[in-house]
Amino acid sequence: MVELSIEGRAIRSPASCSILQAYVQAGQTLVEGVGCMGQGVCGSCRVMVRRAGEREVRTALACETVVEAGMQVAFLDYLSASAVRHRYGAEDIGGSSWDALAKVGEIFPEAAHCRHCGGCDRACPKGLEVQRGVNLASDGRLGAASRVFDECVMCNLCTLACPEHIRPNHLGLFVRRMMAAQSLRPANLLRRLRQIDSGEMTIDFDAPGARPPEAHG
């Protein structure tokens, strides 16, 4: 067992637990969906962590960070109310490919103002080259930019770290969507859809998770 502090509360937990598991086992209530624990989509459990004997505070995800004795943890909100929101529609993603570069600059103008501070890279819990992805997108190298963000989990830690309010992960998602909309769909997906349409493959609608949750209220 180890003792640590989460949200200012002293907690005892088995040393093998993640921060998220320790928080739940201590009887604390989760207020956002946490997909890895069977409660819907990922809640992106962003945390700030200070380890015993260290002065530096690091960002991490509570679901994949193992507890340590003396660790201090605080959860981070999603975004501040003043954060810039980037809005776009299907026509901006799947429109003429000749307009692709202009759309990136139009919807994410902040990307060109990257300070190259590296804050997004340090904040990324997956070790992605976030700053490089932003610069590639801004330079018009959309294919290379989309590959940088292939393993992004949309935790928003890079957005919280960016002084220019670029929202790098959302830029990465936009570029990935644009590349997918203007490319041939994956052959295995096309083949599976044809199997479903022809009746060769059937769908068990009574299987767990096969149906969307019913709306209430």
C-alpha positions as CSV (number, residue, x, y, z in Angstrom):
1,M,0.0,0.0,0.0
2,V,1.1,3.6,-0.7
3,E,-0.1,6.9,0.6
4,L,-0.7,9.8,-1.8
5,S,-2.8,12.9,-2.1
6,I,-5.5,13.3,-4.8
7,E,-7.4,16.5,-5.0
8,G,-6.1,17.4,-1.5
9,R,-7.4,14.1,0.0
10,A,-5.1,11.6,1.7
11,I,-5.6,8.3,0.0
12,R,-4.2,4.8,0.6
13,S,-4.0,2.5,-2.4
14,P,-2.3,-0.7,-3.6
15,A,0.9,0.2,-5.4
16,S,-0.3,-1.5,-8.6
17,C,-3.2,0.9,-9.1
18,S,-3.5,3.7,-11.5
19,I,-4.4,7.1,-10.2
20,L,-7.9,6.7,-11.5
21,Q,-8.3,3.3,-9.9
22,A,-7.0,4.6,-6.6
23,Y,-9.4,7.5,-6.7
24,V,-12.4,5.3,-7.3
25,Q,-11.4,2.6,-4.7
26,A,-11.1,5.4,-2.1
27,G,-14.8,6.0,-2.5
28,Q,-14.6,9.2,-4.6
29,T,-17.2,9.8,-7.3
30,L,-16.4,10.3,-10.9
31,V,-18.4,13.0,-12.5
32,E,-17.4,12.5,-16.2
33,G,-17.6,9.4,-18.4
34,V,-14.5,7.2,-18.2
35,G,-14.5,4.7,-21.1
36,C,-11.7,2.5,-19.7
37,M,-13.9,1.8,-16.7
38,G,-17.1,0.9,-18.6
39,Q,-18.8,4.2,-18.4
40,G,-19.0,5.4,-22.0
41,V,-16.5,7.3,-24.0
42,C,-13.1,8.4,-22.7
43,G,-13.3,11.1,-20.1
44,S,-9.7,12.2,-20.8
45,C,-8.7,12.1,-17.1
46,R,-6.1,14.9,-17.3
47,V,-4.1,15.4,-14.1
48,M,-1.1,17.4,-12.8
49,V,1.3,15.2,-10.9
50,R,4.1,16.1,-8.5
51,R,6.2,13.1,-7.4
52,A,7.9,12.9,-4.0
53,G,11.2,14.7,-3.9
54,E,10.5,16.6,-7.2
55,R,9.7,20.3,-7.6
56,E,8.5,20.0,-11.2
57,V,4.8,19.5,-11.8
58,R,4.0,17.3,-14.8
59,T,0.9,16.6,-16.8
60,A,-0.4,13.0,-17.3
61,L,-3.4,10.8,-17.7
62,A,-4.8,9.3,-14.5
63,C,-5.8,6.1,-16.3
64,E,-2.3,5.1,-17.2
65,T,-0.2,6.6,-14.4
66,V,0.7,4.3,-11.6
67,V,0.4,5.7,-8.0
68,E,3.6,6.3,-6.0
69,A,4.1,7.0,-2.4
70,G,4.0,10.8,-1.6
71,M,2.6,11.6,-5.0
72,Q,0.4,14.8,-5.2
73,V,-2.4,14.7,-7.9
74,A,-4.9,17.3,-9.1
75,F,-7.4,16.8,-11.9
76,L,-7.5,19.4,-14.7
77,D,-10.7,20.8,-16.2
78,Y,-11.4,20.4,-19.9
79,L,-11.0,23.9,-21.1
80,S,-11.5,27.4,-19.8
81,A,-14.7,29.3,-20.8
82,S,-12.6,31.8,-22.8
83,A,-10.9,29.2,-25.0
84,V,-11.1,29.7,-28.7
85,R,-13.6,27.3,-30.4
86,H,-13.0,26.2,-34.0
87,R,-16.2,25.5,-35.9
88,Y,-16.4,23.8,-39.3
89,G,-18.8,21.7,-41.3
90,A,-18.7,18.7,-43.6
91,E,-18.2,21.0,-46.6
92,D,-15.0,22.3,-45.0
93,I,-13.6,18.7,-44.7
94,G,-14.8,17.0,-47.8
95,G,-14.9,20.0,-50.2
96,S,-12.6,20.6,-53.1
97,S,-9.0,19.4,-52.3
98,W,-7.8,22.5,-54.0
99,D,-9.1,24.5,-51.1
100,A,-7.6,22.3,-48.4
101,L,-4.6,24.5,-47.5
102,A,-6.8,27.6,-47.4
103,K,-9.3,25.9,-45.1
104,V,-6.6,25.1,-42.6
105,G,-5.4,28.7,-42.4
106,E,-9.0,29.9,-42.3
107,I,-10.3,27.7,-39.5
108,F,-7.0,27.5,-37.5
109,P,-5.3,30.8,-38.1
110,E,-3.4,30.5,-34.8
111,A,-1.4,27.6,-36.1
112,A,0.8,30.0,-38.1
113,H,1.7,31.8,-34.8
114,C,3.4,28.8,-33.1
115,R,6.1,30.1,-30.7
116,H,8.0,26.8,-30.9
117,C,8.1,26.8,-27.1
118,G,7.7,23.0,-26.9
119,G,5.0,23.2,-24.2
120,C,2.7,20.9,-26.2
121,D,5.4,18.3,-26.7
122,R,6.1,18.2,-22.9
123,A,2.4,18.0,-22.1
124,C,1.6,15.2,-24.4
125,P,1.2,11.9,-22.4
126,K,1.7,9.8,-25.6
127,G,5.0,11.4,-26.5
128,L,3.8,12.7,-29.9
129,E,5.7,15.4,-31.7
130,V,2.8,17.8,-31.4
131,Q,4.7,21.0,-32.3
132,R,6.0,19.3,-35.5
133,G,2.5,18.3,-36.4
134,V,1.2,21.8,-36.0
135,N,4.1,23.2,-38.1
136,L,3.5,20.6,-40.8
137,A,-0.2,21.5,-41.0
138,S,0.6,25.2,-41.1
139,D,3.1,24.6,-43.9
140,G,0.6,22.6,-45.9
141,R,2.1,19.2,-45.5
142,L,-1.2,17.7,-44.5
143,G,-0.4,14.0,-45.0
144,A,2.6,14.2,-42.7
145,A,0.7,16.3,-40.2
146,S,-2.1,13.7,-40.0
147,R,0.4,10.9,-39.3
148,V,1.8,12.8,-36.4
149,F,-1.6,12.8,-34.7
150,D,-2.6,9.2,-35.6
151,E,-2.3,8.1,-31.9
152,C,-3.7,11.3,-30.4
153,V,-6.3,10.5,-27.6
154,M,-7.7,14.0,-27.6
155,C,-6.9,14.6,-23.9
156,N,-6.5,18.4,-24.6
157,L,-3.3,18.7,-22.5
158,C,-1.5,20.2,-25.5
159,T,-4.3,22.8,-25.8
160,L,-4.0,23.7,-22.1
161,A,-0.3,24.2,-22.5
162,C,-0.4,26.3,-25.7
163,P,0.1,30.1,-25.1
164,E,-1.3,30.8,-28.6
165,H,-4.6,28.9,-28.0
166,I,-3.9,26.8,-31.1
167,R,-5.6,23.7,-29.8
168,P,-3.1,21.4,-31.6
169,N,-5.1,18.2,-31.1
170,H,-8.2,19.7,-32.7
171,L,-6.0,20.9,-35.6
172,G,-4.7,17.4,-35.9
173,L,-8.2,15.9,-35.9
174,F,-9.3,18.4,-38.5
175,V,-6.4,17.4,-40.8
176,R,-7.0,13.7,-40.2
177,R,-10.7,14.1,-41.1
178,M,-9.8,16.1,-44.2
179,M,-7.3,13.5,-45.4
180,A,-9.9,10.7,-44.8
181,A,-12.7,12.6,-46.6
182,Q,-10.5,13.1,-49.7
183,S,-9.0,9.6,-49.8
184,L,-10.2,6.2,-50.8
185,R,-11.9,4.5,-47.9
186,P,-10.0,1.6,-46.4
187,A,-10.5,-1.6,-48.5
188,N,-11.2,-3.8,-45.4
189,L,-14.0,-1.4,-44.4
190,L,-15.5,-1.4,-47.9
191,R,-15.4,-5.2,-48.0
192,R,-17.1,-5.5,-44.6
193,L,-19.9,-3.1,-45.5
194,R,-20.5,-5.2,-48.7
195,Q,-20.7,-8.3,-46.6
196,I,-23.3,-6.7,-44.4
197,D,-25.3,-5.4,-47.3
198,S,-25.3,-8.8,-49.0
199,G,-26.3,-10.7,-45.9
200,E,-23.0,-12.7,-45.8
201,M,-22.4,-11.2,-42.4
202,T,-25.2,-10.6,-39.9
203,I,-25.3,-8.1,-37.0
204,D,-26.4,-9.3,-33.6
205,F,-28.3,-6.3,-32.4
206,D,-28.9,-7.9,-29.0
207,A,-25.1,-8.2,-28.3
208,P,-23.8,-5.9,-25.5
209,G,-23.1,-2.4,-26.8
210,A,-24.6,-3.1,-30.2
211,R,-27.3,-0.5,-29.7
212,P,-26.8,3.1,-28.8
213,P,-28.0,4.1,-25.3
214,E,-31.6,5.2,-25.1
215,A,-32.3,8.9,-24.6
216,H,-33.9,9.9,-21.3
217,G,-36.0,12.9,-20.4
